[in-house]
Amino acid sequence: MTTTLNNFTVLTVTQLTTSELTLVSSATSEKKFLGAIEVFNTSSSNVEITLWLIPTADTGTTGSGSNESYVRTIPARSSKVISEFQGQIVDFVQKFSGKASVTGVINITVSGSTDT
C-alpha cells in the first residue's frame, strides 16, 4: 500500500456567511491534514467567527450545549492566523466548517495536504 500526499488549497478566497459553510471535507479513500488557516476581516467593525471540526452529518451549532470548536472576535480590518487546527486530520466522516456573525466580510483561506 502506497500513501501519496498532495497539497490542497482553497484557492479562491472564501467569504464566510451567517450560515455554516463547509470549507474542507474528505472523500471516502482520503484524509486531509489541515495546515495554514488565515482569516481577514474586511469590515470596519469587529466580527465574530465560529469554526467546527465535526462529523459530516452534523450541523454546526452555537450557544449552550453547542459543538463549536473555535469562537473568536476578529478586530476590524485585521487578519488572524488560526493555529489551533494545524495538523488536525479531516477524514471521510468529518468536515471543517465555519460561519461569521456578518455575511461577506470575513475572508478565509485554508491549505494543507491530502493523504490518498
Residue frames relative to the residue before (quaternion, step in Angstrom):
aa qw qx qy qz dx dy dz
M 1.0000 0.0000 0.0000 0.0000 0.00 0.00 0.00
T 0.1741 -0.7904 0.5839 0.0639 3.52 -0.83 1.03
T 0.2210 -0.7495 0.6091 0.1360 3.55 -1.03 0.82
T 0.1075 -0.7841 0.6102 0.0352 3.54 -0.88 0.99
L 0.1748 -0.7690 0.6068 0.0995 3.56 -0.90 0.96
N 0.0276 -0.7744 0.6319 -0.0157 3.54 -0.91 1.00
N 0.4396 -0.6824 0.5135 0.2783 3.58 -0.99 0.78
F 0.0586 -0.7624 0.6401 0.0748 3.53 -1.17 0.59
T 0.0322 -0.7630 0.6453 0.0194 3.51 -1.25 0.54
V 0.3802 -0.6208 0.6176 0.2977 3.52 -1.12 0.66
L 0.2609 -0.8529 0.4318 0.1343 3.54 0.19 1.38
T 0.7194 0.3389 -0.2500 0.5524 3.56 0.94 -0.71
V 0.5376 -0.5977 0.4737 0.3597 3.54 -1.10 0.61
T 0.2213 -0.7717 0.5863 0.1084 3.55 -0.81 1.04
Q 0.2246 -0.7576 0.5967 0.1397 3.57 -0.95 0.86
L 0.3971 -0.7130 0.5295 0.2316 3.53 -0.85 1.02
T 0.2348 -0.7445 0.6089 0.1408 3.54 -1.21 0.61
T 0.6473 -0.5127 0.3805 0.4164 3.58 -1.26 -0.11
S 0.6475 0.4297 -0.3232 0.5400 3.59 1.31 0.13
E 0.6147 -0.5519 0.4080 0.3887 3.56 -1.15 0.57
L 0.0832 -0.7853 0.6135 -0.0036 3.56 -0.94 1.02
T 0.3602 -0.7232 0.5439 0.2266 3.61 -0.76 1.02
L 0.2132 -0.7959 0.5610 0.0790 3.55 -0.75 1.14
V 0.7903 0.0136 0.0315 0.6118 3.59 1.01 -0.86
S 0.1101 0.7421 -0.6582 0.0634 3.55 -1.06 0.87
S 0.3344 -0.7558 0.5340 0.1784 3.57 -1.23 0.34
A 0.4839 -0.6239 0.5289 0.3112 3.52 -1.25 0.57
T 0.7297 -0.4599 0.2917 0.4134 3.57 -1.28 0.35
S 0.7783 0.3684 -0.1835 0.4743 3.60 0.93 -0.85
E 0.7163 0.4222 -0.2588 0.4916 3.60 1.15 0.34
K 0.1905 -0.7149 0.6532 0.1613 3.49 -1.44 0.20
K 0.1999 -0.7674 0.5950 0.1308 3.55 -1.09 0.69
F 0.2418 -0.7466 0.6085 0.1179 3.53 -1.03 0.93
L 0.3449 -0.7520 0.5240 0.2025 3.57 -0.64 1.09
G 0.1714 -0.7814 0.5955 0.0738 3.54 -1.00 0.89
A 0.8373 -0.0564 0.0856 0.5370 3.54 -0.54 -1.20
I 0.0038 -0.7593 0.6503 -0.0223 3.54 -1.02 0.93
E 0.0600 0.7983 -0.5950 0.0716 3.56 -0.76 1.05
V 0.1286 -0.7666 0.6249 0.0729 3.54 -1.08 0.82
F 0.0985 -0.7705 0.6272 0.0571 3.52 -1.21 0.63
N 0.2621 -0.7573 0.5835 0.1320 3.54 -0.83 1.06
T 0.2055 -0.8106 0.5413 0.0878 3.58 -0.47 1.21
S 0.5547 0.6401 -0.3674 0.3841 3.56 1.30 -0.18
S 0.4831 -0.6338 0.5138 0.3176 3.54 -1.30 0.28
S 0.6774 0.4193 -0.2817 0.5348 3.59 1.32 0.17
N 0.5751 -0.5519 0.4647 0.3855 3.56 -1.24 0.36
V 0.0917 -0.7930 0.6018 0.0241 3.58 -1.07 0.80
E 0.3257 -0.7389 0.5592 0.1879 3.57 -0.94 0.92
I 0.1190 -0.7705 0.6221 0.0726 3.54 -1.05 0.85
T 0.1523 -0.7504 0.6371 0.0877 3.52 -1.27 0.57
L 0.0675 -0.7897 0.6096 0.0154 3.58 -0.92 0.95
W 0.1372 -0.7872 0.5984 0.0576 3.55 -1.15 0.71
L 0.0661 -0.6992 0.7056 0.0947 3.52 -1.32 0.53
I 0.2118 0.8040 -0.4950 0.2522 3.53 0.10 1.38
P 0.6667 -0.4692 0.3706 0.4450 3.59 -1.25 0.19
T 0.6226 -0.5857 0.3831 0.3499 3.56 -1.08 0.82
A 0.6923 0.4975 -0.2820 0.4400 3.59 0.95 -0.83
D 0.6245 0.5600 -0.3404 0.4248 3.60 1.19 -0.38
T 0.3217 -0.6912 0.6086 0.2199 3.51 -1.33 0.42
G 0.4891 -0.6644 0.4786 0.3004 3.57 -0.92 0.89
T 0.0640 -0.7943 0.6040 0.0131 3.55 -0.91 0.95
T 0.2176 -0.7591 0.5999 0.1282 3.54 -1.26 0.46
G 0.6660 0.5079 -0.3682 0.4037 3.54 -1.28 0.20
S 0.7844 -0.3158 0.2416 0.4761 3.54 -1.31 -0.25
G 0.8293 0.1600 -0.1469 0.5149 3.58 -0.84 1.00
S 0.4169 0.7440 -0.4362 0.2870 3.57 1.25 0.31
N 0.4282 -0.7005 0.5123 0.2517 3.56 -1.33 0.10
E 0.3330 0.7567 -0.5125 0.2321 3.62 1.12 0.42
S 0.3572 -0.7353 0.5442 0.1888 3.53 -1.23 0.64
Y 0.8044 0.0767 0.0300 0.5883 3.57 1.12 -0.66
V 0.0761 0.7655 -0.6348 0.0720 3.58 -0.84 1.01
R 0.1548 0.7814 -0.5874 0.1430 3.57 -0.69 1.11
T 0.3544 -0.6780 0.5924 0.2523 3.52 -1.27 0.45
I 0.2265 -0.7646 0.5944 0.1041 3.54 -0.80 1.09
P 0.4261 -0.7214 0.4804 0.2594 3.62 -0.60 1.10
A 0.6599 -0.5220 0.3804 0.3840 3.54 -1.24 0.57
R 0.8724 0.0482 -0.0564 0.4831 3.55 -1.15 0.83
S 0.6013 0.5407 -0.3800 0.4491 3.58 0.93 0.85
S 0.3262 -0.7254 0.5706 0.2044 3.53 -1.31 0.36
K 0.1034 -0.7721 0.6240 0.0625 3.53 -1.28 0.40
V 0.2854 -0.7034 0.6261 0.1780 3.52 -1.03 0.91
I 0.2170 -0.7839 0.5733 0.0992 3.56 -0.76 1.07
S 0.1210 -0.8420 0.5251 0.0269 3.56 -0.26 1.27
E 0.4966 0.7020 -0.4128 0.3002 3.60 1.19 -0.33
F 0.7379 0.3998 -0.2295 0.4929 3.62 1.14 -0.52
Q 0.4335 0.7097 -0.4680 0.2990 3.60 1.22 -0.13
G 0.8018 0.2445 -0.2178 0.4999 3.55 -0.86 1.06
Q 0.4949 0.6422 -0.4439 0.3815 3.60 1.23 -0.11
I 0.3419 -0.7305 0.5594 0.1913 3.55 -1.13 0.70
V 0.1453 -0.7345 0.6574 0.0851 3.53 -1.04 0.91
D 0.0718 -0.8134 0.5761 0.0366 3.60 -0.32 1.19
F 0.7741 -0.4296 0.2192 0.4101 3.56 -1.29 0.09
V 0.6948 0.4172 -0.2946 0.5063 3.61 1.18 -0.07
Q 0.6780 0.4685 -0.2845 0.4898 3.61 1.24 0.26
K 0.1159 -0.7543 0.6373 0.1070 3.50 -1.38 0.24
F 0.2641 -0.6925 0.6437 0.1910 3.52 -1.32 0.49
S 0.0819 0.8238 -0.5476 0.1220 3.56 -0.51 1.18
G 0.0887 -0.8135 0.5736 0.0350 3.55 -1.26 0.29
K 0.0694 -0.7578 0.6445 0.0750 3.51 -1.40 0.16
A 0.2669 -0.7390 0.5955 0.1675 3.54 -1.33 0.27
S 0.5778 -0.5977 0.4286 0.3539 3.55 -1.22 0.42
V 0.7458 0.2210 -0.1452 0.6115 3.59 1.32 -0.28
T 0.4244 -0.7210 0.4914 0.2420 3.60 -0.86 0.92
G 0.8765 0.2236 -0.1313 0.4056 3.52 -1.21 0.71
V 0.6672 0.4940 -0.3324 0.4475 3.62 1.14 0.33
I 0.6737 0.4225 -0.2956 0.5294 3.61 1.26 -0.15
N 0.1555 -0.7647 0.6221 0.0633 3.56 -0.67 1.18
I 0.0441 -0.7996 0.5989 0.0024 3.57 -0.96 0.89
T 0.0708 -0.7568 0.6477 0.0529 3.55 -1.11 0.77
V 0.0845 -0.7833 0.6158 0.0001 3.53 -1.07 0.88
S 0.0415 0.7813 -0.6226 0.0154 3.57 -0.97 0.81
G 0.1385 0.7814 -0.6004 0.0987 3.54 -1.30 0.26
S 0.5162 -0.6154 0.4922 0.3356 3.55 -1.24 -0.56
T 0.2693 -0.7392 0.5965 0.1586 3.53 -1.20 0.65
D 0.2054 -0.7612 0.6083 0.0916 3.56 -0.89 1.03
T 0.0021 -0.8151 0.5783 -0.0357 3.58 -0.59 1.17
